[in-house]
């Protein structure tokens, strides 16, 4: 005898009748894992503000600062902003740090990343194109390099650019890495 279903009860589906097949059930955990890993990667560095408490207390150098280099790396064909960046940086250093430049404690240079004669300094900093880098050396042979990307946002404000870079260079000369 054949059973009929009442209108109030739904038919039971078997595993083969679900829209998500066996291969889908194997891929779904991988997709969820990929999404979780993507979120982890996106938000991993967002736990502390730049220049926060950790940066103020931990110096990348162990000794006393002996020299600071401000290097404007250039590409063979510079855009207007790249030229302005180098001009402002050079003017800032020459205006505010003539004594340090004269003593050799502060060095400023424009370096073309494509110049074979400058290969060693390009590799030391890891520069690949137009950029401004600050290198700090200590009396124990330590070296700390940093690319300053904030200067790009200050190109429309020359006094602001110069004040910012003056402050940053002064901090590095004093061994302060809090900003």
CNS distance restraints for C-alpha pairs under 8 A (distance, minus, plus):
assign (resid   5 and name CA) (resid   9 and name CA) 6.70 0.50 0.50
assign (resid   5 and name CA) (resid  10 and name CA) 7.74 0.50 0.50
assign (resid   5 and name CA) (resid  11 and name CA) 7.53 0.50 0.50
assign (resid  13 and name CA) (resid  17 and name CA) 5.93 0.50 0.50
assign (resid  13 and name CA) (resid  18 and name CA) 7.18 0.50 0.50
assign (resid  14 and name CA) (resid  18 and name CA) 7.25 0.50 0.50
assign (resid  16 and name CA) (resid  21 and name CA) 7.05 0.50 0.50
assign (resid  20 and name CA) (resid  24 and name CA) 5.47 0.50 0.50
assign (resid  20 and name CA) (resid  25 and name CA) 6.52 0.50 0.50
assign (resid  21 and name CA) (resid  25 and name CA) 6.36 0.50 0.50
assign (resid  22 and name CA) (resid  26 and name CA) 6.46 0.50 0.50
assign (resid  23 and name CA) (resid  27 and name CA) 6.35 0.50 0.50
assign (resid  24 and name CA) (resid  28 and name CA) 5.98 0.50 0.50
assign (resid  25 and name CA) (resid  29 and name CA) 7.31 0.50 0.50
assign (resid  26 and name CA) (resid  30 and name CA) 7.38 0.50 0.50
assign (resid  27 and name CA) (resid  31 and name CA) 6.21 0.50 0.50
assign (resid  28 and name CA) (resid  32 and name CA) 6.24 0.50 0.50
assign (resid  29 and name CA) (resid  33 and name CA) 6.10 0.50 0.50
assign (resid  30 and name CA) (resid  34 and name CA) 6.11 0.50 0.50
assign (resid  31 and name CA) (resid  35 and name CA) 6.27 0.50 0.50
assign (resid  32 and name CA) (resid  36 and name CA) 6.25 0.50 0.50
assign (resid  33 and name CA) (resid  37 and name CA) 6.12 0.50 0.50
assign (resid  34 and name CA) (resid  38 and name CA) 6.11 0.50 0.50
assign (resid  35 and name CA) (resid  39 and name CA) 6.30 0.50 0.50
assign (resid  36 and name CA) (resid  40 and name CA) 6.15 0.50 0.50
assign (resid  37 and name CA) (resid  41 and name CA) 6.13 0.50 0.50
assign (resid  38 and name CA) (resid  42 and name CA) 6.13 0.50 0.50
assign (resid  39 and name CA) (resid  43 and name CA) 6.10 0.50 0.50
assign (resid  40 and name CA) (resid  44 and name CA) 5.55 0.50 0.50
assign (resid  41 and name CA) (resid  45 and name CA) 7.97 0.50 0.50
assign (resid  43 and name CA) (resid  47 and name CA) 7.65 0.50 0.50
assign (resid  48 and name CA) (resid  52 and name CA) 6.45 0.50 0.50
assign (resid  50 and name CA) (resid  55 and name CA) 7.65 0.50 0.50
assign (resid  50 and name CA) (resid 179 and name CA) 7.74 0.50 0.50
assign (resid  51 and name CA) (resid  55 and name CA) 5.21 0.50 0.50
assign (resid  51 and name CA) (resid  56 and name CA) 6.70 0.50 0.50
assign (resid  51 and name CA) (resid 178 and name CA) 5.55 0.50 0.50
assign (resid  51 and name CA) (resid 179 and name CA) 4.80 0.50 0.50
assign (resid  52 and name CA) (resid  56 and name CA) 6.46 0.50 0.50
assign (resid  52 and name CA) (resid 178 and name CA) 7.42 0.50 0.50
assign (resid  53 and name CA) (resid  57 and name CA) 6.44 0.50 0.50
assign (resid  53 and name CA) (resid 178 and name CA) 7.96 0.50 0.50
assign (resid  54 and name CA) (resid  58 and name CA) 6.15 0.50 0.50
assign (resid  55 and name CA) (resid  59 and name CA) 7.40 0.50 0.50
assign (resid  55 and name CA) (resid 177 and name CA) 6.63 0.50 0.50
assign (resid  55 and name CA) (resid 178 and name CA) 5.01 0.50 0.50
assign (resid  55 and name CA) (resid 179 and name CA) 7.22 0.50 0.50
assign (resid  56 and name CA) (resid 176 and name CA) 7.70 0.50 0.50
assign (resid  56 and name CA) (resid 177 and name CA) 6.35 0.50 0.50
assign (resid  56 and name CA) (resid 178 and name CA) 3.87 0.50 0.50
assign (resid  56 and name CA) (resid 179 and name CA) 7.35 0.50 0.50
assign (resid  57 and name CA) (resid 178 and name CA) 7.23 0.50 0.50
assign (resid  58 and name CA) (resid 177 and name CA) 7.70 0.50 0.50
assign (resid  59 and name CA) (resid 175 and name CA) 7.76 0.50 0.50
assign (resid  59 and name CA) (resid 176 and name CA) 7.42 0.50 0.50
assign (resid  59 and name CA) (resid 177 and name CA) 6.02 0.50 0.50
assign (resid  60 and name CA) (resid 144 and name CA) 6.30 0.50 0.50
assign (resid  60 and name CA) (resid 177 and name CA) 7.86 0.50 0.50
assign (resid  61 and name CA) (resid 137 and name CA) 7.78 0.50 0.50
assign (resid  61 and name CA) (resid 138 and name CA) 6.59 0.50 0.50
assign (resid  61 and name CA) (resid 142 and name CA) 5.83 0.50 0.50
assign (resid  61 and name CA) (resid 143 and name CA) 6.90 0.50 0.50
assign (resid  61 and name CA) (resid 144 and name CA) 6.84 0.50 0.50
assign (resid  62 and name CA) (resid 138 and name CA) 7.31 0.50 0.50
assign (resid  62 and name CA) (resid 140 and name CA) 7.11 0.50 0.50
assign (resid  62 and name CA) (resid 142 and name CA) 7.04 0.50 0.50
assign (resid  63 and name CA) (resid 138 and name CA) 5.23 0.50 0.50
assign (resid  63 and name CA) (resid 139 and name CA) 5.56 0.50 0.50
assign (resid  63 and name CA) (resid 140 and name CA) 5.62 0.50 0.50
assign (resid  63 and name CA) (resid 142 and name CA) 7.50 0.50 0.50
assign (resid  64 and name CA) (resid 138 and name CA) 5.14 0.50 0.50
assign (resid  64 and name CA) (resid 139 and name CA) 5.62 0.50 0.50
assign (resid  64 and name CA) (resid 140 and name CA) 7.81 0.50 0.50
assign (resid  64 and name CA) (resid 175 and name CA) 6.91 0.50 0.50
assign (resid  65 and name CA) (resid 136 and name CA) 6.85 0.50 0.50
assign (resid  65 and name CA) (resid 137 and name CA) 5.73 0.50 0.50
assign (resid  65 and name CA) (resid 138 and name CA) 4.22 0.50 0.50
assign (resid  65 and name CA) (resid 139 and name CA) 6.41 0.50 0.50
assign (resid  65 and name CA) (resid 172 and name CA) 7.82 0.50 0.50
assign (resid  65 and name CA) (resid 173 and name CA) 6.39 0.50 0.50
assign (resid  65 and name CA) (resid 174 and name CA) 6.99 0.50 0.50
assign (resid  65 and name CA) (resid 175 and name CA) 5.75 0.50 0.50
assign (resid  66 and name CA) (resid 105 and name CA) 6.25 0.50 0.50
assign (resid  66 and name CA) (resid 136 and name CA) 7.82 0.50 0.50
assign (resid  66 and name CA) (resid 137 and name CA) 5.75 0.50 0.50
assign (resid  66 and name CA) (resid 138 and name CA) 5.02 0.50 0.50
assign (resid  66 and name CA) (resid 139 and name CA) 5.84 0.50 0.50
assign (resid  66 and name CA) (resid 173 and name CA) 7.94 0.50 0.50
assign (resid  67 and name CA) (resid 104 and name CA) 7.21 0.50 0.50
assign (resid  67 and name CA) (resid 105 and name CA) 4.43 0.50 0.50
assign (resid  67 and name CA) (resid 106 and name CA) 5.74 0.50 0.50
assign (resid  67 and name CA) (resid 107 and name CA) 7.67 0.50 0.50
assign (resid  67 and name CA) (resid 136 and name CA) 5.96 0.50 0.50
assign (resid  67 and name CA) (resid 137 and name CA) 5.21 0.50 0.50
assign (resid  67 and name CA) (resid 138 and name CA) 6.93 0.50 0.50
assign (resid  67 and name CA) (resid 173 and name CA) 7.30 0.50 0.50
assign (resid  68 and name CA) (resid 105 and name CA) 6.21 0.50 0.50
assign (resid  68 and name CA) (resid 106 and name CA) 4.88 0.50 0.50
assign (resid  68 and name CA) (resid 107 and name CA) 6.34 0.50 0.50
assign (resid  68 and name CA) (resid 134 and name CA) 6.93 0.50 0.50
assign (resid  68 and name CA) (resid 135 and name CA) 5.59 0.50 0.50
assign (resid  68 and name CA) (resid 136 and name CA) 4.51 0.50 0.50
assign (resid  68 and name CA) (resid 137 and name CA) 6.30 0.50 0.50
assign (resid  68 and name CA) (resid 169 and name CA) 7.86 0.50 0.50
assign (resid  68 and name CA) (resid 172 and name CA) 7.04 0.50 0.50
assign (resid  68 and name CA) (resid 173 and name CA) 6.41 0.50 0.50
assign (resid  69 and name CA) (resid 106 and name CA) 5.77 0.50 0.50
assign (resid  69 and name CA) (resid 107 and name CA) 4.67 0.50 0.50
assign (resid  69 and name CA) (resid 108 and name CA) 5.91 0.50 0.50
assign (resid  69 and name CA) (resid 109 and name CA) 8.00 0.50 0.50
assign (resid  69 and name CA) (resid 133 and name CA) 7.91 0.50 0.50
assign (resid  69 and name CA) (resid 134 and name CA) 5.54 0.50 0.50
assign (resid  69 and name CA) (resid 135 and name CA) 4.88 0.50 0.50
assign (resid  69 and name CA) (resid 136 and name CA) 6.40 0.50 0.50
assign (resid  70 and name CA) (resid 106 and name CA) 7.58 0.50 0.50
assign (resid  70 and name CA) (resid 107 and name CA) 6.13 0.50 0.50
assign (resid  70 and name CA) (resid 108 and name CA) 4.85 0.50 0.50
assign (resid  70 and name CA) (resid 109 and name CA) 6.70 0.50 0.50
assign (resid  70 and name CA) (resid 132 and name CA) 7.17 0.50 0.50
assign (resid  70 and name CA) (resid 133 and name CA) 5.86 0.50 0.50
assign (resid  70 and name CA) (resid 134 and name CA) 4.66 0.50 0.50
assign (resid  70 and name CA) (resid 135 and name CA) 6.54 0.50 0.50
assign (resid  71 and name CA) (resid 107 and name CA) 7.99 0.50 0.50
assign (resid  71 and name CA) (resid 108 and name CA) 5.73 0.50 0.50
assign (resid  71 and name CA) (resid 109 and name CA) 5.07 0.50 0.50
assign (resid  71 and name CA) (resid 110 and name CA) 5.97 0.50 0.50
assign (resid  71 and name CA) (resid 111 and name CA) 6.93 0.50 0.50
assign (resid  71 and name CA) (resid 132 and name CA) 5.80 0.50 0.50
assign (resid  71 and name CA) (resid 133 and name CA) 5.22 0.50 0.50
assign (resid  71 and name CA) (resid 134 and name CA) 6.34 0.50 0.50
assign (resid  71 and name CA) (resid 135 and name CA) 7.93 0.50 0.50
assign (resid  72 and name CA) (resid  85 and name CA) 7.95 0.50 0.50
assign (resid  72 and name CA) (resid  86 and name CA) 5.79 0.50 0.50
assign (resid  72 and name CA) (resid  89 and name CA) 7.74 0.50 0.50
assign (resid  72 and name CA) (resid 108 and name CA) 7.85 0.50 0.50
assign (resid  72 and name CA) (resid 109 and name CA) 6.21 0.50 0.50
assign (resid  72 and name CA) (resid 110 and name CA) 4.73 0.50 0.50
assign (resid  72 and name CA) (resid 111 and name CA) 6.15 0.50 0.50
assign (resid  72 and name CA) (resid 130 and name CA) 7.30 0.50 0.50
assign (resid  72 and name CA) (resid 131 and name CA) 5.91 0.50 0.50
assign (resid  72 and name CA) (resid 132 and name CA) 4.63 0.50 0.50
assign (resid  72 and name CA) (resid 133 and name CA) 6.51 0.50 0.50
assign (resid  73 and name CA) (resid 110 and name CA) 5.84 0.50 0.50
assign (resid  73 and name CA) (resid 111 and name CA) 4.76 0.50 0.50
assign (resid  73 and name CA) (resid 112 and name CA) 5.75 0.50 0.50
assign (resid  73 and name CA) (resid 113 and name CA) 6.27 0.50 0.50
assign (resid  73 and name CA) (resid 127 and name CA) 6.94 0.50 0.50
assign (resid  73 and name CA) (resid 129 and name CA) 6.43 0.50 0.50
assign (resid  73 and name CA) (resid 130 and name CA) 5.13 0.50 0.50
assign (resid  73 and name CA) (resid 131 and name CA) 5.17 0.50 0.50
assign (resid  73 and name CA) (resid 132 and name CA) 6.17 0.50 0.50
assign (resid  73 and name CA) (resid 133 and name CA) 7.63 0.50 0.50
assign (resid  74 and name CA) (resid  78 and name CA) 6.78 0.50 0.50
assign (resid  74 and name CA) (resid  82 and name CA) 7.36 0.50 0.50
assign (resid  74 and name CA) (resid 110 and name CA) 6.97 0.50 0.50
assign (resid  74 and name CA) (resid 111 and name CA) 5.92 0.50 0.50
assign (resid  74 and name CA) (resid 112 and name CA) 4.66 0.50 0.50
assign (resid  74 and name CA) (resid 113 and name CA) 6.01 0.50 0.50
assign (resid  74 and name CA) (resid 129 and name CA) 5.81 0.50 0.50
assign (resid  74 and name CA) (resid 130 and name CA) 4.31 0.50 0.50
assign (resid  74 and name CA) (resid 131 and name CA) 6.75 0.50 0.50
assign (resid  75 and name CA) (resid 112 and name CA) 5.62 0.50 0.50
assign (resid  75 and name CA) (resid 113 and name CA) 5.86 0.50 0.50
assign (resid  75 and name CA) (resid 114 and name CA) 6.74 0.50 0.50
assign (resid  75 and name CA) (resid 129 and name CA) 5.30 0.50 0.50
assign (resid  75 and name CA) (resid 130 and name CA) 5.59 0.50 0.50
assign (resid  76 and name CA) (resid 112 and name CA) 6.59 0.50 0.50
assign (resid  76 and name CA) (resid 113 and name CA) 7.72 0.50 0.50
assign (resid  76 and name CA) (resid 114 and name CA) 6.71 0.50 0.50
assign (resid  78 and name CA) (resid  82 and name CA) 5.75 0.50 0.50
assign (resid  78 and name CA) (resid  83 and name CA) 6.41 0.50 0.50
assign (resid  78 and name CA) (resid 130 and name CA) 7.60 0.50 0.50
assign (resid  79 and name CA) (resid  83 and name CA) 6.52 0.50 0.50
assign (resid  80 and name CA) (resid  84 and name CA) 6.25 0.50 0.50
assign (resid  81 and name CA) (resid  85 and name CA) 6.05 0.50 0.50
assign (resid  81 and name CA) (resid 155 and name CA) 7.40 0.50 0.50
assign (resid  82 and name CA) (resid  86 and name CA) 6.46 0.50 0.50
assign (resid  82 and name CA) (resid 130 and name CA) 6.31 0.50 0.50
assign (resid  82 and name CA) (resid 131 and name CA) 7.82 0.50 0.50
assign (resid  83 and name CA) (resid  87 and name CA) 6.20 0.50 0.50
assign (resid  84 and name CA) (resid  88 and name CA) 5.99 0.50 0.50
assign (resid  84 and name CA) (resid 155 and name CA) 7.26 0.50 0.50
assign (resid  85 and name CA) (resid  89 and name CA) 6.10 0.50 0.50
assign (resid  85 and name CA) (resid 132 and name CA) 7.97 0.50 0.50
assign (resid  85 and name CA) (resid 151 and name CA) 7.64 0.50 0.50
assign (resid  85 and name CA) (resid 152 and name CA) 7.29 0.50 0.50
assign (resid  85 and name CA) (resid 155 and name CA) 6.78 0.50 0.50
assign (resid  86 and name CA) (resid  90 and name CA) 6.05 0.50 0.50
assign (resid  86 and name CA) (resid 110 and name CA) 7.24 0.50 0.50
assign (resid  86 and name CA) (resid 132 and name CA) 7.94 0.50 0.50
assign (resid  87 and name CA) (resid  91 and name CA) 6.11 0.50 0.50
assign (resid  88 and name CA) (resid  92 and name CA) 6.03 0.50 0.50
assign (resid  88 and name CA) (resid 158 and name CA) 7.14 0.50 0.50
assign (resid  88 and name CA) (resid 161 and name CA) 7.52 0.50 0.50
assign (resid  88 and name CA) (resid 162 and name CA) 6.93 0.50 0.50
assign (resid  89 and name CA) (resid  93 and name CA) 6.28 0.50 0.50
assign (resid  89 and name CA) (resid 162 and name CA) 7.31 0.50 0.50
assign (resid  89 and name CA) (resid 165 and name CA) 7.43 0.50 0.50
assign (resid  90 and name CA) (resid  94 and name CA) 6.14 0.50 0.50
assign (resid  90 and name CA) (resid 108 and name CA) 6.98 0.50 0.50
assign (resid  91 and name CA) (resid  95 and name CA) 5.82 0.50 0.50
assign (resid  92 and name CA) (resid  96 and name CA) 5.94 0.50 0.50
assign (resid  92 and name CA) (resid  97 and name CA) 7.86 0.50 0.50
assign (resid  92 and name CA) (resid 162 and name CA) 5.41 0.50 0.50
assign (resid  92 and name CA) (resid 165 and name CA) 7.14 0.50 0.50
assign (resid  92 and name CA) (resid 166 and name CA) 6.52 0.50 0.50
assign (resid  93 and name CA) (resid  97 and name CA) 5.34 0.50 0.50
assign (resid  93 and name CA) (resid  98 and name CA) 7.27 0.50 0.50
assign (resid  93 and name CA) (resid 101 and name CA) 7.94 0.50 0.50
assign (resid  93 and name CA) (resid 108 and name CA) 7.28 0.50 0.50
assign (resid  93 and name CA) (resid 166 and name CA) 7.31 0.50 0.50
assign (resid  94 and name CA) (resid  98 and name CA) 5.46 0.50 0.50
assign (resid  94 and name CA) (resid 101 and name CA) 7.53 0.50 0.50
assign (resid  96 and name CA) (resid 166 and name CA) 6.82 0.50 0.50
assign (resid  97 and name CA) (resid 101 and name CA) 6.15 0.50 0.50
assign (resid  97 and name CA) (resid 106 and name CA) 7.74 0.50 0.50
assign (resid  98 and name CA) (resid 102 and name CA) 6.10 0.50 0.50
assign (resid  99 and name CA) (resid 103 and name CA) 6.20 0.50 0.50
assign (resid 100 and name CA) (resid 104 and name CA) 6.08 0.50 0.50
assign (resid 100 and name CA) (resid 105 and name CA) 5.13 0.50 0.50
assign (resid 100 and name CA) (resid 106 and name CA) 5.13 0.50 0.50
assign (resid 101 and name CA) (resid 105 and name CA) 6.31 0.50 0.50
assign (resid 101 and name CA) (resid 106 and name CA) 4.86 0.50 0.50
assign (resid 101 and name CA) (resid 107 and name CA) 5.93 0.50 0.50
assign (resid 101 and name CA) (resid 108 and name CA) 7.83 0.50 0.50
assign (resid 111 and name CA) (resid 115 and name CA) 7.78 0.50 0.50
assign (resid 111 and name CA) (resid 118 and name CA) 6.99 0.50 0.50
assign (resid 111 and name CA) (resid 122 and name CA) 7.92 0.50 0.50
assign (resid 112 and name CA) (resid 118 and name CA) 7.38 0.50 0.50
assign (resid 113 and name CA) (resid 118 and name CA) 7.14 0.50 0.50
assign (resid 113 and name CA) (resid 119 and name CA) 7.32 0.50 0.50
assign (resid 113 and name CA) (resid 122 and name CA) 6.06 0.50 0.50
assign (resid 113 and name CA) (resid 127 and name CA) 7.08 0.50 0.50
assign (resid 113 and name CA) (resid 128 and name CA) 6.60 0.50 0.50
assign (resid 113 and name CA) (resid 129 and name CA) 6.39 0.50 0.50
assign (resid 114 and name CA) (resid 118 and name CA) 7.94 0.50 0.50
assign (resid 114 and name CA) (resid 119 and name CA) 7.87 0.50 0.50
assign (resid 115 and name CA) (resid 119 and name CA) 6.73 0.50 0.50
assign (resid 118 and name CA) (resid 122 and name CA) 6.26 0.50 0.50
assign (resid 119 and name CA) (resid 123 and name CA) 6.07 0.50 0.50
assign (resid 120 and name CA) (resid 124 and name CA) 6.11 0.50 0.50
assign (resid 121 and name CA) (resid 125 and name CA) 6.28 0.50 0.50
assign (resid 122 and name CA) (resid 126 and name CA) 5.77 0.50 0.50
assign (resid 122 and name CA) (resid 127 and name CA) 5.56 0.50 0.50
assign (resid 122 and name CA) (resid 128 and name CA) 7.77 0.50 0.50
assign (resid 123 and name CA) (resid 127 and name CA) 6.93 0.50 0.50
assign (resid 125 and name CA) (resid 133 and name CA) 7.55 0.50 0.50
assign (resid 125 and name CA) (resid 135 and name CA) 7.98 0.50 0.50
assign (resid 125 and name CA) (resid 145 and name CA) 6.50 0.50 0.50
assign (resid 127 and name CA) (resid 131 and name CA) 7.21 0.50 0.50
assign (resid 131 and name CA) (resid 147 and name CA) 7.08 0.50 0.50
assign (resid 131 and name CA) (resid 148 and name CA) 7.67 0.50 0.50
assign (resid 131 and name CA) (resid 149 and name CA) 7.58 0.50 0.50
assign (resid 132 and name CA) (resid 147 and name CA) 5.88 0.50 0.50
assign (resid 132 and name CA) (resid 148 and name CA) 5.80 0.50 0.50
assign (resid 132 and name CA) (resid 149 and name CA) 7.37 0.50 0.50
assign (resid 132 and name CA) (resid 151 and name CA) 7.97 0.50 0.50
assign (resid 133 and name CA) (resid 145 and name CA) 6.91 0.50 0.50
assign (resid 133 and name CA) (resid 146 and name CA) 5.58 0.50 0.50
assign (resid 133 and name CA) (resid 147 and name CA) 4.34 0.50 0.50
assign (resid 133 and name CA) (resid 148 and name CA) 5.93 0.50 0.50
assign (resid 134 and name CA) (resid 145 and name CA) 5.76 0.50 0.50
assign (resid 134 and name CA) (resid 146 and name CA) 5.40 0.50 0.50
assign (resid 134 and name CA) (resid 147 and name CA) 6.45 0.50 0.50
assign (resid 134 and name CA) (resid 148 and name CA) 7.37 0.50 0.50
assign (resid 135 and name CA) (resid 143 and name CA) 6.87 0.50 0.50
assign (resid 135 and name CA) (resid 144 and name CA) 5.60 0.50 0.50
assign (resid 135 and name CA) (resid 145 and name CA) 4.35 0.50 0.50
assign (resid 135 and name CA) (resid 146 and name CA) 6.49 0.50 0.50
assign (resid 136 and name CA) (resid 143 and name CA) 5.62 0.50 0.50
assign (resid 136 and name CA) (resid 144 and name CA) 5.15 0.50 0.50
assign (resid 136 and name CA) (resid 145 and name CA) 6.42 0.50 0.50
assign (resid 136 and name CA) (resid 172 and name CA) 6.93 0.50 0.50
assign (resid 136 and name CA) (resid 173 and name CA) 7.95 0.50 0.50
assign (resid 137 and name CA) (resid 141 and name CA) 6.78 0.50 0.50
assign (resid 137 and name CA) (resid 142 and name CA) 5.57 0.50 0.50
assign (resid 137 and name CA) (resid 143 and name CA) 4.58 0.50 0.50
assign (resid 137 and name CA) (resid 144 and name CA) 6.59 0.50 0.50
assign (resid 138 and name CA) (resid 142 and name CA) 5.19 0.50 0.50
assign (resid 138 and name CA) (resid 143 and name CA) 6.64 0.50 0.50
assign (resid 149 and name CA) (resid 153 and name CA) 7.84 0.50 0.50
assign (resid 150 and name CA) (resid 154 and name CA) 7.10 0.50 0.50
assign (resid 151 and name CA) (resid 155 and name CA) 6.76 0.50 0.50
assign (resid 151 and name CA) (resid 161 and name CA) 6.53 0.50 0.50
assign (resid 151 and name CA) (resid 165 and name CA) 7.70 0.50 0.50
assign (resid 154 and name CA) (resid 158 and name CA) 7.08 0.50 0.50
assign (resid 154 and name CA) (resid 160 and name CA) 6.56 0.50 0.50
assign (resid 154 and name CA) (resid 161 and name CA) 5.10 0.50 0.50
assign (resid 155 and name CA) (resid 161 and name CA) 6.47 0.50 0.50
assign (resid 157 and name CA) (resid 161 and name CA) 5.97 0.50 0.50
assign (resid 158 and name CA) (resid 162 and name CA) 6.08 0.50 0.50
assign (resid 159 and name CA) (resid 163 and name CA) 6.07 0.50 0.50
assign (resid 160 and name CA) (resid 164 and name CA) 6.01 0.50 0.50
assign (resid 161 and name CA) (resid 165 and name CA) 6.14 0.50 0.50
assign (resid 162 and name CA) (resid 166 and name CA) 5.84 0.50 0.50
assign (resid 163 and name CA) (resid 167 and name CA) 6.11 0.50 0.50
assign (resid 164 and name CA) (resid 168 and name CA) 6.24 0.50 0.50
assign (resid 165 and name CA) (resid 169 and name CA) 6.01 0.50 0.50
assign (resid 166 and name CA) (resid 170 and name CA) 6.05 0.50 0.50
assign (resid 167 and name CA) (resid 171 and name CA) 6.17 0.50 0.50
assign (resid 168 and name CA) (resid 172 and name CA) 6.34 0.50 0.50
assign (resid 168 and name CA) (resid 179 and name CA) 7.26 0.50 0.50
assign (resid 169 and name CA) (resid 173 and name CA) 6.15 0.50 0.50
assign (resid 170 and name CA) (resid 174 and name CA) 6.29 0.50 0.50
assign (resid 171 and name CA) (resid 175 and name CA) 6.23 0.50 0.50
assign (resid 171 and name CA) (resid 176 and name CA) 4.80 0.50 0.50
assign (resid 171 and name CA) (resid 177 and name CA) 6.80 0.50 0.50
assign (resid 172 and name CA) (resid 176 and name CA) 5.31 0.50 0.50
assign (resid 172 and name CA) (resid 177 and name CA) 6.32 0.50 0.50
